[in-house]
Amino acid sequence: MKACATLIIIGGLLSFSPSFNVMAKEPQPFLNTITANLDSEGGSTKKELSIFSNKVSFVLPTGWKMAFNAERGTMYKAEFVPAGESLSDWSDLFCIQGFEGLANNIESAQFLDNFADTYQQSCQGEVVYNQLGMTQIGGKEAYHGIIGCTAMKNLYGGATSRKQQGEIGYYAVIKDTEDLYLMHKSMRGSVFSQSNPPLNASNHRDFISNMLTVKFSR
């Protein structure tokens, strides 16, 4: 199946669209995938991607698979979903994007603010945007937050395409010396209210525990 990766403008910068605008595609094996090592004791799999100047490693639950993988010029994107799911019908999704040479051109907070504005265009309900401020991820400076939509229609035409779902995720914009990275983990489920989202500042750490293992190396 051919990919249809819609592009969007974020703060005057060309970027891949959020996951809901990308058609499912079997990843081409030559694109960036370096290794995947099984941690049999923890029931997790270590993934390592070569993204521009860095090798980026992280841990996902065993059985998660790469569902999309593309590099276009100075942008890279990879998406992972649990076993048995796809980009047309998923309950959980992990995504990492790389932007080569962008670190000195935009502040992390502004990047995430612009992303949240673009995300709102695809939300049929109310947008949740909880800014969590600065943090450290993988030894790098990062700005993080929670972004969600109380009711977002599945645009793929999959099993859940006839009903609305709520979608919410944890997002982090990570700055390296030269490159910028956007990592996020999202969940889909029942429609929720803006005042009572399933993911918030109090409970997000358990949801993103695997993301916190990310490491950058050259």
Secondary structure as UniProt FT lines:
FT   STRAND          7..10
FT   TURN            11..12
FT   STRAND          13..16
FT   HELIX           19..21
FT   TURN            29..30
FT   STRAND          33..39
FT   TURN            40..43
FT   STRAND          44..51
FT   TURN            52..53
FT   STRAND          54..61
FT   TURN            62..63
FT   STRAND          65..72
FT   TURN            73..74
FT   STRAND          75..81
FT   TURN            83..84
FT   TURN            87..88
FT   STRAND          92..99
FT   TURN            100..101
FT   TURN            103..105
FT   HELIX           108..120
FT   TURN            121..122
FT   STRAND          127..137
FT   TURN            138..139
FT   STRAND          140..153
FT   TURN            159..162
FT   STRAND          164..175
FT   STRAND          180..189
FT   TURN            194..195
FT   TURN            201..203
FT   HELIX           204..207
FT   TURN            208..210
FT   HELIX           211..213
FT   STRAND          215..217
//
